[in-house]
Amino acid sequence: MSQNSSCLWTEVPQSSTAPCDRCKHACCSYDGNIYVLGGRDNRTLRDFWRYSVVRNEWTELSCTGEMAPEEVEEHSMVVHKGFIYVFGGTLDSAYTVLRCPLWVFDLGEFLREAKQKWVHSERKTSSPQTQMPTNRKGHSAVVVGSSMLLYGGFIDIKGSSQEFWSLDFDTMVWSLLSGCQQGSLSPGPRHSHSAMVYQSCMYLFGGLKGLREQRDFWKWNSISNTWSSLKTKLGPSKLIGHSTVAYKDSMLLFGGGESQNYPKNCLWRYSFSTHTWGQVNTLQGSSAPDKMHHCCAGLGASYAANTDGICSETHTIRQHDKLRPFKNKCFPAPLTFLGSESAIELQTFSLDKCQKGKVGSDAAETDKSVLLGKNERQLGSCLTYENKAFSKHWSCTEEELLGDADEDISQHLPDLLLVLGGRPCAGHKAISVWQMTLADT
């Protein structure tokens, strides 16, 4: 891991058709789309949305019917082989006590709207099932192999839990994992923590033990079925309401706070090869949002955590759909029109077939004009740019846009970290969306 990592933040303007701003929601990514469910603004929400990153476009999906979740907040949401699994986050009642709060959404073949629906989450075996987790909030859920691992959470009346459950996707059977008994080495009771997966191991950071914030760091080895505490001298402070994702050979941790009312905008990077933390600097002229109880989703090849969610099938894009060039892919590069000084180049993302002819040349001119601008300014010794997000009609033909039948748009996305919503919320405005590009210098 480079010790000189830096990042560029850009806020992505949203249209009036976007969902309202919110916190304590959940999201997951699949095939270049982000799915967002529930959360709260001034009340607990019951809505379900799909965000096309390439088009910068929201579509509301059905969240009604017996098999759909009711109002949920501080729930979990993961994706595996074309199905979204949502757990917990409901208001406690006599009804919720009698059922396992698990909902499954079938993404459908080729993401056709007619095939996308909520389906039964019943087990696929005939053997009796005696164990299953009860409703909770603020837990974590990750996918390891063909299972969902669920840790902790806040259970009504009982408080913070240290239960550690596994759901086998093949059989839909729950099992209580070892290593969570009283007195054994484990993270112990907690909620509002973060968890992510790297090379079949789950990493857990921070959260609340009862009313006390934590900054401890844990690793679950799914081969040996054991917990180990990771001791580091440096690193993030006590945090709740933060998020973590896998990036290359490291973990990115963003936001959160030491209390409910003081969100932070720090971005930390933990290297799995050197076992060290480093705070990622924000490039001058760019500013990160203060966020907690937000959602993060990584897109692009470098975000290994999304591997299970990438579909290799090709989806048709209609001619004249609005596709968004990504203007904040940044890396150190010499720019001839800025002389011999090193600068941060803003690279336009487009489909490979669209990088020829007029689109390519127009994009280059746009990059140059954005970099120079009407009011050219020098930031530090070598950085001149403006942060902007654009959308436009591609001038490619439909044949060029579709390109190779084996190509998938999601595989060509630039490496982006998206931050959606979170406290502080912007009243009744559209959900806040920020994108971050990391540059190793």
C-alpha positions in Angstrom: 0.0 0.0 0.0 1.3 3.4 -0.9 1.8 5.6 2.1 1.1 8.6 -0.1 -2.5 7.8 -1.1 -4.7 10.7 -1.9 -8.3 11.0 -2.9 -10.6 13.2 -4.9 -14.3 13.8 -3.8 -17.1 14.9 -6.1 -20.7 15.5 -5.2 -23.1 14.1 -7.9 -26.2 16.2 -8.4 -29.4 14.3 -8.3 -32.7 14.9 -10.1 -36.1 15.3 -8.5 -36.9 11.7 -9.2 -34.3 10.5 -6.8 -35.3 9.2 -3.4 -35.3 11.6 -0.4 -32.2 12.0 1.7 -31.9 9.5 4.5 -29.8 7.7 7.1 -29.7 4.2 8.6 -30.6 2.7 5.2 -28.8 -0.2 3.4 -27.5 -0.7 0.0 -25.7 -3.2 -2.2 -24.3 -3.2 -5.8 -25.0 -5.5 -8.7 -24.0 -5.2 -12.3 -23.2 -1.5 -12.2 -26.4 -0.6 -10.3 -26.8 0.3 -6.6 -29.9 -0.9 -4.7 -31.1 1.2 -1.8 -33.7 0.1 0.7 -35.5 1.9 3.6 -33.8 4.0 6.3 -35.3 7.1 7.8 -35.6 10.8 7.3 -38.1 12.0 10.0 -39.7 8.5 10.0 -38.9 4.9 9.1 -39.2 4.5 5.3 -40.6 1.7 3.2 -39.2 2.3 -0.3 -36.8 0.5 -2.7 -34.7 2.1 -5.4 -32.2 1.2 -8.1 -29.5 3.7 -9.1 -27.8 3.4 -12.5 -24.3 4.7 -12.0 -23.6 5.1 -15.7 -26.8 7.0 -16.4 -27.0 8.8 -13.0 -30.6 7.7 -13.0 -33.0 6.4 -10.2 -35.8 3.9 -10.7 -38.3 3.1 -7.8 -39.0 -0.6 -7.4 -41.9 -2.4 -5.8 -41.7 -2.7 -2.0 -45.3 -3.9 -1.3 -47.0 -7.2 -0.8 -46.7 -10.0 1.7 -43.2 -11.0 0.7 -41.7 -7.5 0.7 -40.2 -5.9 3.9 -42.1 -3.4 5.8 -40.6 -0.2 7.1 -36.9 -0.9 8.0 -33.9 0.9 9.4 -30.5 -0.2 10.5 -31.0 -3.4 8.6 -28.5 -5.3 6.5 -28.5 -6.0 2.7 -26.2 -8.3 0.7 -26.3 -9.7 -2.8 -25.4 -13.3 -4.0 -25.9 -14.9 -7.4 -28.7 -12.6 -8.5 -30.6 -12.4 -5.2 -30.7 -9.6 -2.6 -31.0 -10.7 1.0 -32.4 -8.2 3.6 -32.3 -8.9 7.3 -33.7 -7.1 10.4 -34.4 -3.5 10.9 -38.2 -3.7 11.6 -40.2 -2.3 14.5 -40.6 -4.9 17.2 -44.1 -6.2 17.5 -46.0 -9.5 18.3 -45.9 -10.1 14.5 -42.1 -9.7 14.1 -41.4 -12.0 17.0 -43.1 -14.9 15.3 -41.1 -14.7 12.1 -37.5 -14.5 10.9 -37.1 -11.0 9.5 -35.5 -12.1 6.2 -36.6 -11.0 2.8 -35.3 -12.0 -0.6 -35.5 -10.0 -3.8 -35.0 -11.8 -7.2 -33.0 -9.5 -9.5 -34.3 -11.5 -12.5 -32.5 -12.6 -15.7 -31.0 -9.6 -17.6 -32.5 -7.3 -14.9 -35.9 -7.2 -16.7 -38.3 -5.2 -14.6 -41.1 -7.8 -14.9 -38.9 -10.5 -13.4 -37.6 -8.4 -10.5 -39.7 -9.3 -7.5 -39.7 -10.2 -3.8 -39.8 -14.0 -3.3 -40.3 -16.5 -0.4 -37.2 -17.0 1.8 -38.1 -20.5 2.9 -35.4 -23.1 3.4 -34.8 -25.6 0.5 -34.5 -28.7 2.6 -37.1 -30.8 4.4 -35.2 -31.1 7.7 -36.7 -29.2 10.6 -35.1 -25.8 11.4 -35.0 -25.1 15.1 -32.7 -22.1 15.2 -32.9 -18.7 13.5 -31.9 -15.2 14.5 -34.5 -12.8 15.9 -35.1 -9.2 14.7 -32.4 -6.7 15.4 -30.9 -3.4 14.3 -27.3 -2.2 13.7 -25.9 -5.7 13.0 -23.5 -6.5 10.2 -23.9 -9.0 7.3 -21.3 -10.1 4.7 -21.1 -12.9 2.1 -18.4 -15.5 2.5 -18.5 -18.2 -0.2 -22.1 -19.4 -0.3 -23.1 -18.1 3.1 -24.2 -14.9 4.8 -22.4 -14.2 8.1 -24.4 -12.0 10.5 -22.9 -10.5 13.6 -24.3 -8.7 16.7 -27.0 -6.1 16.5 -29.3 -4.4 19.0 -32.1 -6.6 20.1 -35.1 -5.0 21.8 -35.0 -5.3 25.6 -31.8 -7.5 25.5 -29.6 -4.7 24.1 -26.3 -5.4 22.3 -25.9 -8.9 21.0 -22.8 -11.1 20.4 -24.7 -13.7 18.4 -22.9 -14.8 15.3 -25.1 -16.5 12.6 -24.5 -18.2 9.3 -27.2 -18.5 6.6 -26.4 -21.2 3.9 -27.8 -19.8 0.6 -28.0 -23.3 -0.9 -30.3 -24.7 1.9 -31.5 -21.5 3.5 -30.7 -23.0 6.9 -29.4 -20.8 9.7 -26.7 -22.0 12.1 -25.2 -20.4 15.2 -21.4 -20.3 14.8 -18.9 -21.2 17.4 -16.6 -18.5 18.8 -19.5 -16.4 20.2 -20.1 -18.0 23.5 -19.7 -16.1 26.7 -16.0 -16.0 27.8 -14.5 -17.0 24.4 -12.3 -14.7 22.4 -14.6 -12.6 20.2 -15.7 -9.0 19.6 -18.4 -9.5 22.2 -21.8 -7.7 22.2 -22.0 -4.8 19.8 -24.0 -2.9 17.2 -23.5 0.0 14.8 -20.1 -1.5 13.8 -18.8 -2.3 10.4 -17.8 -5.5 8.7 -16.3 -6.5 5.3 -14.7 -9.5 3.7 -11.2 -10.0 2.3 -9.9 -13.4 1.1 -12.7 -15.4 2.9 -12.0 -13.6 6.2 -14.4 -11.1 7.9 -13.0 -8.0 9.4 -15.0 -6.1 12.0 -14.3 -2.6 13.4 -15.7 -0.4 16.2 -19.3 0.0 17.1 -21.2 0.2 20.4 -20.9 -2.2 23.3 -24.0 -1.2 25.2 -23.5 2.6 25.4 -19.7 2.6 25.0 -18.0 3.4 21.6 -15.2 1.1 20.5 -12.2 1.2 18.2 -11.1 -2.5 18.4 -10.4 -4.4 15.2 -11.2 -8.1 14.7 -10.7 -10.9 12.1 -12.9 -14.0 11.7 -11.1 -16.8 9.9 -13.8 -18.9 8.1 -11.4 -21.8 7.6 -10.4 -22.3 11.3 -13.6 -20.7 12.6 -11.8 -18.6 15.1 -11.6 -14.9 16.0 -8.4 -12.9 16.4 -7.9 -9.4 17.7 -5.8 -7.2 15.4 -3.6 -4.8 17.5 -2.5 -1.6 15.8 -0.7 1.5 17.2 -2.4 3.9 14.8 -5.7 4.0 13.1 -9.2 5.4 13.4 -10.6 6.6 16.7 -13.7 5.2 18.4 -16.4 5.0 15.7 -20.1 4.2 15.2 -22.1 4.5 12.1 -19.1 4.2 9.7 -18.6 2.0 6.7 -15.9 -0.3 5.3 -15.3 -1.8 1.9 -12.5 -3.9 0.3 -10.2 -2.1 -2.1 -7.3 -4.0 -3.8 -5.3 -5.5 -0.9 -6.7 -3.1 1.7 -9.7 -2.0 3.5 -11.2 1.5 3.2 -13.0 2.9 6.2 -15.1 6.1 5.9 -17.0 8.4 8.1 -18.8 7.6 11.3 -18.4 9.5 14.6 -17.5 9.1 18.2 -21.1 10.0 19.1 -24.4 10.3 17.2 -24.2 14.0 16.7 -20.6 14.5 15.4 -20.1 12.9 12.0 -16.6 12.8 10.5 -15.2 12.8 7.0 -12.0 10.8 7.6 -11.0 8.1 5.1 -8.7 5.5 6.4 -6.9 2.6 4.6 -5.8 -0.6 6.3 -3.2 -2.7 4.4 -3.6 -6.4 4.7 0.0 -7.0 3.5 1.7 -4.6 6.0 -1.0 -4.7 8.7 -0.9 -0.9 9.1 -3.4 1.9 9.0 -2.9 5.1 7.0 -5.1 8.1 6.7 -5.9 9.0 3.1 -5.3 12.7 2.3 -8.0 14.7 0.4 -6.6 16.5 -2.6 -6.5 20.3 -2.2 -9.5 21.9 -3.8 -11.6 18.8 -2.9 -13.6 18.2 0.2 -15.1 15.1 1.7 -18.6 15.1 3.3 -19.2 14.6 7.0 -21.3 11.5 7.2 -22.5 8.8 9.5 -25.1 6.1 9.2 -24.6 6.3 5.4 -24.0 3.6 2.8 -20.9 2.9 0.8 -20.6 0.9 -2.4 -17.4 0.2 -4.4 -17.5 -0.1 -8.1 -14.8 -1.2 -10.5 -12.3 -4.0 -10.6 -10.3 -2.8 -7.6 -13.2 -3.2 -5.2 -12.8 -7.0 -4.7 -15.8 -7.1 -2.3 -18.1 -6.8 -5.2 -16.8 -9.8 -7.1 -19.8 -12.0 -6.2 -22.2 -9.3 -7.3 -20.8 -8.8 -10.8 -22.9 -10.4 -13.5 -21.2 -11.5 -16.8 -24.3 -11.2 -18.9 -24.8 -8.4 -21.4 -27.6 -6.0 -21.1 -29.0 -3.9 -23.9 -28.6 -0.1 -23.7 -31.1 1.9 -25.7 -29.8 4.4 -28.2 -29.9 8.0 -26.8 -29.9 6.9 -23.2 -28.0 9.5 -21.1 -24.7 8.1 -20.0 -22.5 9.9 -17.5 -18.9 10.5 -18.2 -17.0 10.2 -14.9 -14.9 13.4 -14.5 -13.0 12.5 -11.4 -10.8 9.6 -12.2 -7.6 11.1 -11.0 -3.9 10.0 -11.2 -0.6 11.8 -11.4 0.2 12.5 -15.1 2.2 15.2 -17.0 -0.1 17.4 -19.0 1.6 19.1 -22.0 -0.6 22.1 -21.9 0.4 22.8 -18.3 4.1 22.6 -19.1 6.5 20.1 -17.5 4.8 20.2 -14.1 3.0 17.1 -12.8 -0.7 17.6 -12.4 -3.9 15.6 -11.6 -5.6 14.7 -14.8 -9.4 14.3 -14.9 -10.1 11.4 -17.2 -13.5 10.9 -18.9 -14.9 7.4 -18.6 -16.8 6.1 -21.6 -17.4 2.7 -23.2 -14.5 1.5 -25.2 -16.4 1.8 -28.5 -17.2 5.4 -27.7 -13.6 6.5 -27.2 -13.1 7.0 -30.9 -13.7 9.9 -33.3 -15.8 12.8 -32.1 -16.6 11.6 -28.6 -13.0 11.0 -27.8 -11.8 14.3 -29.2 -14.7 16.2 -27.6 -13.9 14.5 -24.2 -10.3 15.5 -24.5 -11.2 19.1 -25.1 -13.7 19.0 -22.3 -11.0 17.7 -19.9 -8.7 20.5 -21.0 -11.3 23.2 -20.5 -12.3 21.8 -17.2 -8.7 21.7 -16.0 -8.0 25.2 -17.2 -11.4 26.8 -16.8 -12.2 30.5 -17.2 -10.5 31.3 -13.9 -7.3 29.3 -14.1 -5.9 28.7 -10.6 -2.9 26.9 -9.1 -3.6 24.8 -6.0 -0.4 24.0 -4.2 2.5 23.5 -6.6 1.0 21.4 -9.3 -2.8 20.9 -9.1 -5.4 22.8 -11.2 -8.8 21.4 -11.7 -12.5 21.8 -10.9 -14.8 19.2 -9.5 -17.9 18.7 -11.7 -20.2 15.9 -12.7 -21.6 15.9 -16.2 -24.2 13.9 -18.2 -24.7 14.1 -22.0 -26.1 12.2 -25.0 -23.5 9.9 -26.6 -23.2 10.5 -30.3 -22.2 6.9 -30.9 -24.4 4.7 -33.1 -26.4 1.9 -31.4 -24.1 -0.7 -32.9 -21.0 1.1 -31.5 -22.7 1.5 -28.1 -23.6 -2.2 -27.8 -20.1 -3.3 -29.0 -19.0 -6.8 -28.4 -21.9 -9.1 -27.4 -19.7 -10.5 -24.6 -19.0 -7.1 -23.0 -20.6 -6.0 -19.8 -20.8 -2.3 -18.9 -20.2 -2.9 -15.2 -16.8 -4.4 -16.0 -15.7 -1.2 -17.6 -16.7 1.1 -14.8 -13.8 3.1 -13.3 -12.9 2.4 -9.7 -15.3 4.5 -7.6 -16.4 4.6 -4.0 -20.0 5.9 -3.8 -21.3 7.4 -0.5 -25.1 7.6 -0.4 -27.1 9.5 2.2 -26.2 9.6 5.8 -26.4 12.1 8.6 -26.7 15.1 8.5 -29.7 14.7 6.1 -30.6 17.5 3.7 -34.3 17.8 4.8 -36.7 16.8 2.1 -34.1 17.1 -0.7 -32.9 14.3 -3.0 -30.5 11.8 -1.5 -26.9 13.0 -1.4 -24.5 11.0 -3.6 -20.7 11.5 -3.4 -18.1 9.7 -5.5 -14.5 9.2 -4.5 -11.5 8.2 -6.6 -8.3 7.1 -5.0 -4.9 7.8 -6.4 -1.7 6.1 -5.3 1.1 8.6 -5.8 
